[in-house]
Amino acid sequence: MPGYAIVLASGKFERLQAVANIASIAAASEIPVDVFATMDGLEAFDRDVVAGMDFEIGPVGRAMLEAEHMDMALFSENLARAKELGPISVYACELSMDALGKALEDYEDVFDDVLGVSGFLTRAEDKQVMFV
Amino acid sequence: MSEAIQPDVTIDSRGATCPGPLMDLIGKVKKADAGTVLELRTTDSSSSHDVPEWVEKAGHELLDVVEHDEEGYWSIYIEKTE
């Protein structure tokens, strides 16, 4: 299995959770995964956004967050944990960061590096690409 | 059958949603020796179906899945292979 290259461009909570769930299980199962967080998908990792849970959240996400019997880990937590279990790299889009004048320190501690499109495409060329 | 299974390792993931229980299990399986019997406890219905799928794909042996109706959780017993 050559692995997955996931372009995460959405800041919607359910999409973030789904990407992290799939990427985490794949990596923990020794399937290589590269996640490229860009546009709204990168901003969702901003420390202030995460701290304030300032996401676009639909009915499914809201139900999961409000359910007392459900202890749901956040996408950023699942990705960070997956890095301890398997081959997963998470990259922040340089263009998105430049546009907002941000540094990697402004985001949750899940990123391996900052990448441009060419850098990501090089890592993705032997993998199945998923765009979210 | 299930009464006879004595796990070497018990992982209590009750309360956690997908993919928490499976992540808990994989983390322990990776560190365990071949032949180790692990019990994963989960209250997550989807994990009760999905974890056995992973076990089969990963090549370990699924020993049993026991639903504890009154307590509201499942015990998934697996044995790590080589």
Backbone of each chain as ProteinMPNN parsed JSONL, in Angstrom:
{"seq_chain_A": "MPGYAIVLASGKFERLQAVANIASIAAASEIPVDVFATMDGLEAFDRDVVAGMDFEIGPVGRAMLEAEHMDMALFSENLARAKELGPISVYACELSMDALGKALEDYEDVFDDVLGVSGFLTRAEDKQVMFV", "coords_chain_A": {"N_chain_A": [[0.859, -1.205, 0.0], [0.858, 2.035, -1.079], [0.106, 4.34, 0.244], [-1.53, 7.356, 1.536], [-2.114, 10.666, 0.399], [-3.27, 13.445, 1.764], [-5.117, 16.27, 1.102], [-6.039, 18.782, 3.065], [-8.344, 21.08, 3.055], [-10.536, 22.174, 4.135], [-12.232, 23.842, 6.805], [-14.252, 22.902, 8.214], [-15.715, 21.356, 10.995], [-16.595, 18.617, 11.088], [-15.359, 17.556, 8.839], [-12.677, 17.902, 9.44], [-12.461, 16.204, 11.635], [-13.07, 13.745, 10.433], [-10.995, 13.441, 8.568], [-8.779, 13.314, 10.303], [-9.403, 11.016, 11.758], [-9.379, 8.947, 9.802], [-6.817, 9.228, 8.726], [-5.276, 8.762, 10.991], [-5.841, 6.115, 11.783], [-5.004, 4.781, 9.51], [-2.224, 5.379, 9.497], [-1.494, 4.263, 11.956], [-1.817, 1.683, 11.263], [0.359, 1.178, 9.774], [0.306, 2.279, 7.222], [1.557, 4.62, 5.035], [1.058, 8.132, 5.471], [0.533, 11.405, 4.305], [-0.385, 14.575, 5.325], [-1.604, 17.549, 4.096], [-2.22, 20.566, 5.221], [-4.151, 23.24, 4.321], [-5.335, 26.543, 3.397], [-8.591, 27.106, 4.73], [-8.444, 24.77, 6.096], [-5.965, 24.746, 7.315], [-6.117, 26.93, 9.031], [-7.829, 25.996, 10.941], [-6.224, 24.75, 12.734], [-5.093, 26.707, 14.213], [-3.973, 27.919, 17.313], [-5.638, 29.568, 18.902], [-8.102, 29.255, 17.672], [-8.614, 26.543, 18.097], [-8.598, 26.489, 20.898], [-10.837, 28.032, 21.452], [-12.741, 26.538, 20.272], [-13.65, 27.347, 17.792], [-15.084, 26.636, 15.329], [-16.725, 25.879, 12.191], [-19.488, 24.13, 12.778], [-21.496, 21.371, 12.213], [-24.663, 19.575, 12.5], [-24.003, 16.88, 13.167], [-21.432, 16.958, 14.321], [-21.983, 18.659, 16.46], [-23.771, 17.135, 17.919], [-22.094, 15.036, 18.673], [-20.25, 16.366, 20.255], [-21.844, 17.24, 22.316], [-22.876, 15.006, 23.486], [-23.04, 13.273, 26.439], [-22.065, 10.759, 27.019], [-20.079, 10.359, 25.268], [-16.706, 10.507, 24.688], [-14.864, 12.378, 22.91], [-11.951, 12.673, 21.064], [-10.171, 15.518, 19.838], [-9.486, 16.465, 16.391], [-6.867, 17.425, 16.131], [-5.626, 16.325, 18.317], [-5.869, 13.601, 17.776], [-4.271, 13.362, 15.494], [-1.774, 14.088, 16.5], [-1.35, 12.008, 18.259], [-1.336, 9.853, 16.521], [1.098, 10.148, 15.321], [2.833, 9.033, 17.049], [2.409, 6.419, 16.665], [2.666, 5.545, 14.015], [3.599, 5.869, 10.443], [3.155, 8.951, 9.706], [3.008, 12.206, 8.381], [2.566, 15.668, 8.876], [1.835, 18.612, 7.221], [2.112, 22.155, 6.932], [0.643, 24.642, 4.918], [2.55, 26.867, 3.122], [1.824, 29.133, 1.645], [-0.708, 29.825, 2.691], [0.024, 30.497, 5.292], [1.753, 32.654, 4.861], [-0.013, 34.513, 3.827], [-1.439, 35.296, 6.035], [0.52, 36.105, 7.702], [1.657, 34.339, 9.557], [3.366, 32.057, 11.845], [4.756, 28.77, 12.358], [4.553, 28.306, 15.034], [2.171, 29.392, 15.754], [0.294, 27.521, 15.489], [-1.293, 24.4, 16.476], [0.647, 21.729, 17.956], [1.342, 19.795, 15.795], [2.576, 19.787, 13.396], [5.029, 18.805, 11.016], [6.51, 20.239, 9.252], [6.801, 23.181, 7.131], [5.356, 23.568, 3.968], [5.418, 24.114, 0.401], [3.363, 23.998, -2.579], [4.707, 22.491, -4.544], [6.478, 20.971, -3.037], [4.715, 19.413, -1.592], [3.451, 18.002, -3.663], [5.568, 16.477, -4.587], [5.925, 14.706, -2.465], [3.517, 13.455, -2.661], [3.477, 11.995, -4.972], [3.66, 9.208, -5.238], [1.444, 8.335, -3.986], [-2.029, 7.792, -3.074], [-4.21, 10.382, -3.708], [-6.239, 12.353, -1.678], [-8.764, 14.738, -1.524], [-9.981, 17.077, 0.675]], "CA_chain_A": [[0.0, 0.0, 0.0], [1.74, 3.203, -1.15], [-0.297, 5.343, 1.214], [-2.457, 8.423, 1.171], [-1.735, 12.069, 0.529], [-4.559, 14.098, 2.004], [-5.15, 17.731, 1.085], [-7.098, 19.21, 3.98], [-8.585, 22.491, 2.741], [-11.782, 22.593, 4.792], [-12.172, 24.106, 8.231], [-15.477, 22.405, 8.852], [-15.358, 20.459, 12.084], [-16.798, 17.201, 10.763], [-14.341, 17.147, 7.858], [-11.415, 17.81, 10.178], [-12.493, 14.981, 12.445], [-13.034, 12.574, 9.548], [-9.638, 13.324, 8.034], [-7.872, 12.862, 11.36], [-9.731, 9.627, 12.099], [-8.916, 8.048, 8.739], [-5.356, 9.33, 8.644], [-4.68, 8.189, 12.198], [-5.942, 4.653, 11.737], [-4.126, 4.319, 8.425], [-0.83, 5.452, 9.957], [-1.304, 3.275, 13.025], [-1.781, 0.378, 10.584], [1.602, 1.186, 8.979], [0.093, 2.825, 5.873], [2.097, 5.983, 5.072], [0.101, 9.215, 5.244], [0.957, 12.8, 4.355], [-1.52, 15.5, 5.367], [-1.223, 18.911, 3.73], [-3.28, 21.464, 5.685], [-4.071, 24.488, 3.569], [-6.526, 27.402, 3.419], [-9.357, 26.999, 5.984], [-8.018, 23.552, 6.788], [-4.822, 25.09, 8.163], [-6.541, 27.856, 10.086], [-8.499, 25.233, 12.001], [-5.195, 24.32, 13.694], [-4.631, 27.874, 14.985], [-4.162, 27.624, 18.746], [-6.8, 30.295, 19.426], [-9.309, 28.641, 17.106], [-8.833, 25.274, 18.803], [-8.928, 26.778, 22.3], [-12.193, 28.55, 21.511], [-13.604, 25.638, 19.484], [-14.26, 28.302, 16.882], [-15.202, 25.964, 14.04], [-18.056, 25.694, 11.61], [-19.877, 22.801, 13.265], [-22.816, 20.944, 11.773], [-25.445, 18.816, 13.486], [-23.339, 15.644, 13.631], [-20.366, 17.356, 15.234], [-22.576, 19.217, 17.674], [-24.328, 16.014, 18.694], [-20.988, 14.285, 19.265], [-19.637, 17.176, 21.304], [-22.769, 17.431, 23.443], [-23.246, 13.72, 24.079], [-22.3, 13.086, 27.695], [-21.429, 9.44, 27.085], [-19.043, 10.272, 24.233], [-15.463, 11.223, 24.955], [-14.306, 12.463, 21.564], [-10.696, 13.412, 20.939], [-10.156, 16.462, 18.72], [-8.67, 16.082, 15.226], [-5.454, 17.742, 16.364], [-5.135, 15.349, 19.3], [-5.735, 12.303, 17.108], [-3.106, 13.404, 14.601], [-0.57, 14.092, 17.335], [-1.205, 10.659, 18.803], [-1.007, 8.947, 15.417], [2.525, 10.282, 15.013], [3.565, 8.131, 17.953], [2.069, 5.032, 16.327], [2.932, 5.119, 12.644], [4.219, 6.788, 9.487], [2.318, 10.067, 9.269], [3.599, 13.544, 8.426], [1.56, 16.715, 8.703], [2.507, 19.794, 6.699], [1.349, 23.397, 6.862], [0.787, 25.316, 3.621], [3.314, 28.109, 3.254], [1.049, 30.239, 1.062], [-1.743, 30.224, 3.653], [0.686, 31.136, 6.423], [2.26, 33.956, 4.412], [-1.144, 35.423, 3.635], [-1.876, 35.79, 7.342], [1.699, 36.482, 8.477], [1.751, 33.454, 10.717], [4.483, 31.127, 11.967], [4.318, 27.43, 12.778], [4.253, 28.347, 16.471], [0.788, 29.847, 15.949], [-0.611, 26.386, 15.316], [-1.147, 23.247, 17.363], [1.932, 21.032, 17.771], [1.217, 18.559, 15.009], [3.188, 19.945, 12.083], [6.419, 18.406, 10.821], [7.237, 21.241, 8.485], [6.041, 24.055, 6.236], [5.586, 23.128, 2.594], [4.704, 24.707, -0.715], [2.639, 23.012, -3.379], [5.639, 21.565, -5.207], [6.98, 20.05, -2.02], [3.676, 18.438, -1.279], [3.239, 17.12, -4.824], [6.672, 15.517, -4.613], [5.627, 13.666, -1.473], [2.256, 12.786, -3.008], [3.469, 11.389, -6.316], [3.467, 7.752, -5.21], [0.34, 8.024, -3.064], [-3.395, 8.096, -3.499], [-4.515, 11.717, -3.203], [-7.623, 12.618, -1.237], [-8.963, 16.177, -1.321], [-11.091, 17.289, 1.596]], "C_chain_A": [[0.888, 1.246, 0.0], [1.349, 4.32, -0.188], [-1.198, 6.426, 0.649], [-1.788, 9.784, 1.345], [-3.033, 12.853, 0.619], [-4.387, 15.61, 2.002], [-6.327, 18.153, 1.951], [-7.3, 20.711, 3.805], [-9.826, 23.032, 3.44], [-11.566, 22.808, 6.279], [-13.411, 23.622, 8.952], [-15.145, 21.273, 9.822], [-15.473, 18.987, 11.711], [-15.75, 16.714, 9.776], [-12.977, 16.998, 8.532], [-11.348, 16.512, 10.972], [-12.354, 13.742, 11.565], [-11.634, 12.358, 8.982], [-8.689, 12.77, 9.096], [-8.135, 11.408, 11.727], [-9.137, 8.668, 11.068], [-7.388, 8.044, 8.673], [-4.684, 8.629, 9.824], [-4.706, 6.666, 12.168], [-5.051, 4.091, 10.636], [-2.682, 4.285, 8.91], [-0.547, 4.41, 11.035], [-1.249, 1.861, 12.464], [-0.599, 0.275, 9.622], [1.398, 1.574, 7.517], [0.586, 4.278, 5.892], [1.04, 7.045, 4.733], [0.824, 10.558, 5.308], [-0.302, 13.66, 4.371], [-0.993, 16.896, 5.076], [-2.385, 19.815, 4.119], [-3.112, 22.818, 5.014], [-5.389, 25.262, 3.709], [-7.268, 27.262, 4.773], [-8.938, 25.78, 6.806], [-6.819, 23.803, 7.676], [-5.257, 25.979, 9.32], [-7.255, 27.154, 11.235], [-7.519, 24.775, 13.076], [-4.645, 25.484, 14.511], [-4.95, 27.641, 16.471], [-5.396, 28.324, 19.323], [-8.111, 29.696, 18.922], [-9.648, 27.353, 17.856], [-9.272, 25.539, 20.243], [-10.372, 27.245, 22.441], [-13.204, 27.663, 20.811], [-14.387, 26.452, 18.445], [-14.321, 27.725, 15.457], [-16.612, 26.103, 13.493], [-18.464, 24.261, 11.97], [-21.312, 22.499, 12.845], [-23.501, 20.092, 12.828], [-24.748, 17.558, 14.013], [-22.256, 15.983, 14.656], [-20.917, 17.878, 16.546], [-23.124, 18.097, 18.56], [-23.212, 15.228, 19.385], [-20.357, 15.057, 20.419], [-20.53, 17.266, 22.54], [-23.135, 16.136, 24.146], [-22.39, 13.442, 25.305], [-21.544, 11.764, 27.743], [-20.329, 9.289, 26.043], [-17.844, 11.137, 24.591], [-14.689, 11.273, 23.644], [-13.023, 13.295, 21.555], [-10.777, 14.338, 19.727], [-9.226, 15.978, 17.61], [-7.183, 16.314, 15.485], [-4.838, 16.747, 17.352], [-4.925, 13.984, 18.645], [-4.515, 12.274, 16.184], [-1.812, 13.347, 15.41], [-0.3, 12.692, 17.885], [-0.78, 9.673, 17.722], [0.483, 8.993, 15.099], [3.395, 9.42, 15.923], [3.397, 6.673, 17.535], [2.47, 4.602, 14.928], [3.455, 6.214, 11.746], [3.262, 7.867, 8.976], [3.089, 11.375, 9.415], [2.506, 14.565, 8.143], [2.279, 18.003, 8.326], [1.566, 20.993, 6.662], [1.665, 24.108, 5.549], [1.445, 26.688, 3.801], [2.536, 29.313, 2.741], [0.012, 30.753, 2.06], [-1.129, 30.973, 4.832], [1.167, 32.535, 6.057], [1.135, 34.98, 4.31], [-1.572, 36.052, 4.95], [-0.7, 36.195, 8.222], [1.912, 35.62, 9.7], [3.004, 32.581, 10.669], [3.941, 29.792, 12.476], [3.925, 27.406, 14.262], [2.815, 28.8, 16.753], [-0.207, 28.688, 15.909], [-0.341, 25.296, 16.352], [0.119, 22.465, 16.999], [1.777, 19.712, 17.025], [2.032, 18.618, 13.717], [4.669, 19.546, 12.074], [7.204, 19.511, 10.142], [6.242, 22.13, 7.73], [6.38, 23.643, 4.809], [4.847, 24.001, 1.595], [4.053, 23.605, -1.524], [3.586, 22.001, -4.022], [6.172, 20.528, -4.228], [5.962, 18.992, -1.685], [3.474, 17.468, -2.437], [4.356, 16.081, -4.942], [6.413, 14.372, -3.64], [4.398, 12.851, -1.859], [2.359, 11.91, -4.244], [3.317, 9.87, -6.322], [2.276, 7.348, -4.351], [-1.024, 8.333, -3.697], [-3.79, 9.428, -2.859], [-6.0, 11.822, -2.855], [-7.731, 14.119, -0.969], [-10.195, 16.395, -0.453], [-11.237, 18.779, 1.847]], "O_chain_A": [[1.599, 1.492, 0.974], [2.182, 5.16, 0.155], [-1.571, 6.42, -0.523], [-1.023, 10.02, 2.28], [-3.802, 12.913, -0.341], [-3.618, 16.163, 2.788], [-7.482, 17.906, 1.601], [-6.534, 21.516, 4.333], [-10.127, 24.222, 3.342], [-10.827, 22.072, 6.932], [-13.604, 23.888, 10.138], [-14.39, 20.356, 9.497], [-14.566, 18.2, 11.98], [-15.299, 15.573, 9.869], [-12.221, 16.077, 8.226], [-10.331, 15.818, 10.983], [-11.622, 12.81, 11.897], [-11.147, 11.229, 8.925], [-7.896, 11.87, 8.822], [-7.198, 10.651, 11.98], [-8.472, 7.696, 11.425], [-6.758, 6.991, 8.578], [-3.648, 7.983, 9.666], [-3.714, 6.012, 12.489], [-4.419, 3.049, 10.811], [-1.994, 3.276, 8.751], [0.499, 3.761, 11.03], [-0.709, 0.953, 13.095], [-0.561, -0.606, 8.763], [2.221, 1.239, 6.666], [0.089, 5.083, 6.679], [0.234, 6.864, 3.82], [1.61, 10.821, 6.218], [-1.184, 13.492, 3.528], [-0.057, 17.368, 5.722], [-3.413, 19.839, 3.442], [-2.066, 23.457, 5.124], [-6.416, 24.701, 4.09], [-6.639, 27.297, 5.83], [-9.059, 25.759, 8.031], [-6.666, 23.136, 8.7], [-4.813, 25.798, 10.454], [-7.284, 27.653, 12.36], [-7.922, 24.449, 14.192], [-3.822, 25.28, 15.403], [-6.051, 27.222, 16.827], [-6.116, 27.745, 20.136], [-9.102, 29.639, 19.65], [-10.802, 27.102, 18.203], [-10.196, 24.9, 20.747], [-11.052, 26.91, 23.411], [-14.39, 27.99, 20.757], [-15.59, 26.275, 18.251], [-13.707, 28.245, 14.525], [-17.559, 26.402, 14.221], [-17.846, 23.3, 11.512], [-22.223, 23.287, 13.097], [-22.975, 19.911, 13.926], [-24.896, 17.215, 15.186], [-22.179, 15.371, 15.721], [-20.386, 17.579, 17.616], [-22.962, 18.11, 19.781], [-23.358, 14.806, 20.532], [-19.976, 14.474, 21.433], [-20.04, 17.357, 23.666], [-23.644, 16.154, 25.266], [-21.164, 13.383, 25.217], [-20.518, 11.649, 28.412], [-19.712, 8.229, 25.937], [-17.966, 12.349, 24.772], [-13.957, 10.344, 23.304], [-13.007, 14.452, 21.975], [-11.377, 13.988, 18.711], [-8.308, 15.193, 17.845], [-6.344, 15.498, 15.105], [-3.67, 16.379, 17.229], [-3.94, 13.298, 18.916], [-3.813, 11.265, 16.11], [-0.871, 12.642, 15.045], [0.849, 12.256, 17.962], [0.028, 8.776, 17.964], [1.063, 8.0, 14.66], [4.545, 9.119, 15.603], [4.139, 5.8, 17.984], [2.605, 3.405, 14.674], [3.725, 7.33, 12.189], [2.635, 7.702, 7.93], [3.735, 11.621, 10.433], [1.642, 14.358, 7.291], [3.207, 18.435, 9.01], [0.372, 20.854, 6.395], [2.819, 24.163, 5.125], [0.952, 27.542, 4.537], [2.584, 30.39, 3.337], [-0.132, 31.961, 2.252], [-1.688, 31.96, 5.312], [1.014, 33.48, 6.831], [1.301, 36.149, 4.657], [-2.015, 37.2, 4.983], [-0.899, 36.589, 9.372], [2.302, 36.114, 10.758], [3.615, 32.39, 9.618], [2.812, 29.707, 12.959], [3.09, 26.608, 14.689], [2.306, 28.613, 17.858], [-1.381, 28.842, 16.244], [0.7, 25.28, 17.009], [0.597, 22.538, 15.867], [2.053, 18.643, 17.571], [2.164, 17.612, 13.02], [5.439, 19.889, 12.97], [8.391, 19.707, 10.405], [5.038, 21.874, 7.696], [7.541, 23.401, 4.48], [3.791, 24.557, 1.896], [4.175, 22.424, -1.199], [3.305, 20.803, -4.044], [6.299, 19.35, -4.563], [6.296, 17.82, -1.513], [3.34, 16.262, -2.229], [4.115, 14.944, -5.347], [6.656, 13.209, -3.96], [4.248, 11.702, -1.441], [1.432, 11.157, -4.543], [2.883, 9.305, -7.325], [2.107, 6.173, -4.024], [-1.131, 9.034, -4.703], [-3.718, 9.592, -1.642], [-6.876, 11.434, -3.628], [-6.894, 14.698, -0.275], [-11.298, 15.964, -0.79], [-12.118, 19.195, 2.6]]}, "seq_chain_B": "MSEAIQPDVTIDSRGATCPGPLMDLIGKVKKADAGTVLELRTTDSSSSHDVPEWVEKAGHELLDVVEHDEEGYWSIYIEKTE", "coords_chain_B": {"N_chain_B": [[-17.327, -19.923, 25.983], [-16.147, -17.321, 26.034], [-15.915, -17.018, 28.742], [-13.721, -18.466, 29.374], [-11.551, -17.131, 28.437], [-8.63, -15.606, 29.371], [-7.305, -12.639, 29.521], [-4.026, -11.306, 28.853], [-3.524, -8.663, 28.809], [-5.544, -5.909, 29.559], [-7.448, -3.438, 28.062], [-8.956, -0.531, 28.785], [-11.193, 1.231, 27.172], [-13.569, 2.419, 27.488], [-16.106, 4.795, 26.931], [-14.675, 6.366, 25.168], [-14.807, 7.602, 21.813], [-14.797, 6.495, 18.348], [-11.771, 7.27, 16.64], [-10.663, 6.332, 18.988], [-10.741, 3.883, 20.701], [-9.652, 1.931, 18.932], [-7.169, 3.05, 18.375], [-6.068, 2.938, 20.914], [-5.896, 0.167, 21.19], [-4.16, -0.577, 19.067], [-1.828, 0.718, 19.81], [-1.099, -0.77, 22.093], [-0.91, -3.345, 21.019], [1.267, -3.15, 19.32], [3.368, -3.039, 21.089], [3.272, -5.442, 22.336], [4.23, -8.908, 22.86], [4.309, -11.661, 20.505], [1.571, -13.89, 20.69], [0.425, -12.809, 22.893], [-2.566, -12.204, 24.647], [-5.132, -9.93, 24.301], [-7.587, -7.828, 25.763], [-10.009, -5.619, 24.689], [-11.969, -3.115, 25.931], [-14.944, -1.501, 25.1], [-17.369, 1.081, 24.765], [-18.313, 2.001, 22.488], [-20.302, 1.597, 19.818], [-19.739, 1.496, 17.038], [-17.047, 0.903, 17.055], [-17.128, -1.677, 17.989], [-17.711, -3.131, 15.786], [-15.831, -2.277, 13.948], [-13.26, -2.622, 14.973], [-12.836, -5.494, 14.973], [-12.621, -5.772, 12.179], [-10.218, -4.46, 11.651], [-8.479, -6.092, 13.089], [-8.577, -8.463, 11.653], [-7.569, -7.631, 9.187], [-5.04, -6.814, 9.908], [-3.957, -9.197, 10.517], [-3.999, -10.475, 12.954], [-5.382, -12.63, 15.528], [-8.8, -12.899, 15.992], [-10.39, -13.573, 18.874], [-12.814, -13.509, 20.306], [-15.918, -11.681, 20.538], [-17.619, -10.113, 22.961], [-20.696, -9.065, 24.113], [-21.65, -7.031, 26.713], [-24.524, -6.679, 27.928], [-25.95, -5.494, 30.116], [-24.093, -3.85, 31.357], [-23.409, -2.294, 29.268], [-21.28, -2.393, 27.387], [-18.698, -3.647, 25.143], [-16.531, -6.49, 25.004], [-13.633, -7.124, 23.341], [-11.701, -9.687, 22.297], [-8.453, -10.456, 21.428], [-5.672, -12.169, 19.896], [-2.288, -11.562, 19.597], [-0.425, -12.112, 16.669], [2.601, -13.266, 15.01]], "CA_chain_B": [[-16.053, -19.623, 25.311], [-15.548, -16.087, 26.528], [-15.613, -17.162, 30.162], [-12.435, -19.124, 29.505], [-10.449, -16.283, 27.967], [-7.97, -14.813, 30.41], [-6.386, -11.762, 28.794], [-2.777, -10.857, 29.482], [-3.603, -7.201, 28.877], [-6.898, -5.366, 29.396], [-7.425, -2.028, 27.685], [-10.292, 0.004, 29.075], [-11.443, 2.419, 26.354], [-14.983, 2.756, 27.601], [-16.361, 6.237, 26.906], [-14.012, 6.989, 24.017], [-15.421, 7.344, 20.507], [-13.914, 6.175, 17.231], [-10.99, 6.056, 16.569], [-9.941, 6.166, 20.245], [-10.512, 2.496, 21.129], [-8.737, 1.223, 18.026], [-5.827, 3.619, 18.603], [-5.597, 2.36, 22.178], [-5.548, -1.233, 20.946], [-2.983, -0.673, 18.199], [-0.672, 1.115, 20.612], [-0.719, -1.889, 22.969], [-0.54, -4.501, 20.194], [2.615, -2.92, 18.791], [4.369, -3.264, 22.141], [3.086, -6.772, 22.918], [4.896, -10.046, 22.216], [3.421, -12.6, 19.826], [0.919, -14.81, 21.614], [-0.248, -12.054, 23.948], [-4.017, -12.069, 24.509], [-5.541, -8.602, 24.747], [-9.015, -7.532, 25.815], [-10.338, -4.2, 24.533], [-13.334, -2.798, 26.368], [-15.417, -0.286, 24.444], [-18.798, 1.382, 24.772], [-18.58, 2.583, 21.17], [-20.907, 0.565, 18.97], [-19.04, 1.378, 15.754], [-15.769, 0.233, 17.293], [-17.359, -3.112, 18.19], [-17.685, -3.744, 14.448], [-14.671, -1.849, 13.168], [-12.029, -3.201, 15.528], [-12.602, -6.822, 14.385], [-12.167, -5.605, 10.791], [-8.79, -4.137, 11.691], [-7.756, -7.266, 13.586], [-8.463, -9.415, 10.545], [-6.678, -7.062, 8.153], [-3.676, -6.769, 10.451], [-3.458, -10.565, 10.586], [-4.046, -11.05, 14.299], [-6.497, -13.553, 15.666], [-9.948, -12.442, 16.776], [-10.804, -14.715, 19.692], [-14.24, -13.411, 20.615], [-16.487, -10.37, 20.846], [-18.674, -10.372, 23.944], [-21.466, -7.868, 24.463], [-22.144, -7.007, 28.091], [-25.75, -5.896, 27.759], [-26.349, -4.694, 31.279], [-23.084, -2.811, 31.621], [-23.386, -1.428, 28.089], [-20.011, -2.33, 26.664], [-18.244, -4.866, 24.482], [-15.152, -6.94, 25.201], [-13.096, -7.719, 22.119], [-10.507, -10.441, 22.671], [-7.603, -10.8, 20.286], [-4.335, -12.684, 20.183], [-1.307, -11.035, 18.659], [0.376, -13.096, 15.952], [3.984, -12.801, 14.777]], "C_chain_B": [[-15.388, -18.409, 25.952], [-15.159, -16.194, 27.999], [-14.195, -17.696, 30.348], [-11.268, -18.217, 29.117], [-9.909, -15.442, 29.116], [-6.956, -13.901, 29.729], [-5.115, -11.464, 29.589], [-2.814, -9.356, 29.719], [-5.062, -6.789, 28.69], [-6.796, -3.865, 29.136], [-8.831, -1.478, 27.879], [-10.489, 1.31, 28.313], [-12.901, 2.842, 26.432], [-15.163, 4.273, 27.71], [-15.775, 6.899, 25.686], [-14.724, 6.62, 22.712], [-14.345, 6.972, 19.495], [-13.07, 7.391, 16.872], [-10.243, 5.725, 17.869], [-9.686, 4.721, 20.645], [-9.52, 1.748, 20.24], [-7.31, 1.744, 18.18], [-5.231, 3.058, 19.894], [-5.097, 0.934, 21.951], [-4.252, -1.341, 20.134], [-1.719, -0.316, 18.979], [-0.174, -0.018, 21.495], [-0.235, -3.093, 22.169], [0.898, -4.347, 19.705], [3.689, -3.259, 19.824], [4.328, -4.683, 22.693], [3.896, -7.822, 22.152], [3.855, -10.901, 21.51], [2.86, -13.582, 20.844], [0.196, -14.12, 22.749], [-1.741, -11.949, 23.641], [-4.43, -10.729, 25.114], [-7.063, -8.511, 24.755], [-9.184, -6.023, 25.668], [-11.781, -4.002, 24.975], [-13.766, -1.481, 25.744], [-16.93, -0.145, 24.588], [-19.248, 1.89, 23.416], [-19.055, 1.491, 20.205], [-20.136, 0.381, 17.663], [-17.703, 0.669, 15.922], [-15.955, -1.275, 17.473], [-17.393, -3.85, 16.86], [-16.361, -3.484, 13.739], [-13.366, -2.462, 13.67], [-11.792, -4.616, 14.995], [-12.145, -6.755, 12.922], [-10.664, -5.352, 10.758], [-7.979, -5.365, 12.102], [-7.527, -8.254, 12.448], [-7.462, -8.914, 9.508], [-5.222, -7.07, 8.626], [-3.094, -8.171, 10.641], [-3.385, -11.151, 11.98], [-5.279, -11.948, 14.417], [-7.587, -12.957, 16.556], [-10.484, -13.637, 17.551], [-12.294, -14.689, 19.989], [-14.635, -11.94, 20.769], [-17.685, -10.624, 21.751], [-19.377, -9.062, 24.265], [-21.978, -8.008, 25.892], [-23.363, -6.084, 28.107], [-26.018, -4.947, 28.931], [-25.364, -3.558, 31.553], [-22.926, -1.876, 30.43], [-22.032, -1.294, 27.44], [-19.689, -3.671, 26.027], [-16.822, -5.185, 24.946], [-14.714, -7.62, 23.912], [-11.771, -8.372, 22.493], [-9.703, -10.775, 21.416], [-6.291, -11.402, 20.785], [-3.384, -12.137, 19.137], [-0.538, -12.187, 18.005], [1.769, -12.517, 15.737], [3.995, -11.441, 14.072]], "O_chain_B": [[-14.227, -18.459, 26.358], [-14.21, -15.555, 28.452], [-13.546, -17.414, 31.356], [-10.118, -18.516, 29.44], [-10.636, -14.673, 29.745], [-5.858, -14.345, 29.395], [-5.128, -11.382, 30.817], [-2.233, -8.839, 30.674], [-5.734, -7.262, 27.773], [-6.15, -3.127, 29.881], [-9.776, -1.908, 27.218], [-10.02, 2.365, 28.74], [-13.404, 3.538, 25.551], [-14.469, 4.943, 28.475], [-16.314, 7.896, 25.206], [-15.178, 5.49, 22.53], [-13.15, 7.116, 19.75], [-13.625, 8.488, 16.801], [-9.301, 4.931, 17.858], [-8.541, 4.352, 20.906], [-8.655, 1.023, 20.733], [-6.354, 0.971, 18.122], [-4.043, 2.743, 19.956], [-4.038, 0.541, 22.439], [-3.357, -2.111, 20.484], [-0.68, -0.958, 18.831], [1.033, -0.211, 21.636], [0.709, -3.778, 22.562], [1.656, -5.317, 19.683], [4.78, -3.708, 19.474], [5.228, -5.094, 23.426], [4.205, -7.656, 20.972], [2.675, -10.878, 21.86], [3.567, -14.047, 21.739], [-0.559, -14.753, 23.488], [-2.13, -11.641, 22.515], [-4.128, -10.428, 26.268], [-7.738, -9.045, 23.875], [-8.59, -5.244, 26.414], [-12.696, -4.643, 24.457], [-13.063, -0.474, 25.836], [-17.668, -1.129, 24.538], [-20.428, 2.176, 23.214], [-18.301, 0.59, 19.836], [-19.904, -0.747, 17.229], [-17.274, -0.077, 15.042], [-15.061, -2.058, 17.153], [-17.136, -5.053, 16.805], [-15.838, -4.343, 13.03], [-12.477, -2.782, 12.881], [-10.67, -4.932, 14.6], [-11.363, -7.597, 12.481], [-9.934, -5.939, 9.959], [-6.923, -5.641, 11.533], [-6.438, -8.809, 12.295], [-6.622, -9.669, 9.018], [-4.301, -7.304, 7.844], [-1.9, -8.327, 10.894], [-2.781, -12.205, 12.18], [-6.107, -12.007, 13.509], [-7.344, -12.568, 17.698], [-10.975, -14.599, 16.96], [-12.963, -15.721, 19.931], [-13.811, -11.083, 21.085], [-18.649, -11.276, 21.349], [-18.742, -8.076, 24.639], [-22.652, -8.98, 26.233], [-23.241, -4.871, 28.278], [-26.277, -3.758, 28.745], [-25.755, -2.454, 31.931], [-22.37, -0.786, 30.565], [-21.661, -0.21, 26.989], [-20.314, -4.689, 26.325], [-16.025, -4.294, 25.239], [-15.346, -8.572, 23.452], [-10.841, -7.706, 22.947], [-10.244, -11.32, 20.454], [-5.865, -11.18, 21.918], [-3.64, -12.236, 17.937], [-0.067, -13.105, 18.678], [2.083, -11.426, 16.213], [5.064, -10.897, 13.796]]}, "name": "protein", "num_of_chains": 2, "seq": "MPGYAIVLASGKFERLQAVANIASIAAASEIPVDVFATMDGLEAFDRDVVAGMDFEIGPVGRAMLEAEHMDMALFSENLARAKELGPISVYACELSMDALGKALEDYEDVFDDVLGVSGFLTRAEDKQVMFVMSEAIQPDVTIDSRGATCPGPLMDLIGKVKKADAGTVLELRTTDSSSSHDVPEWVEKAGHELLDVVEHDEEGYWSIYIEKTE"}
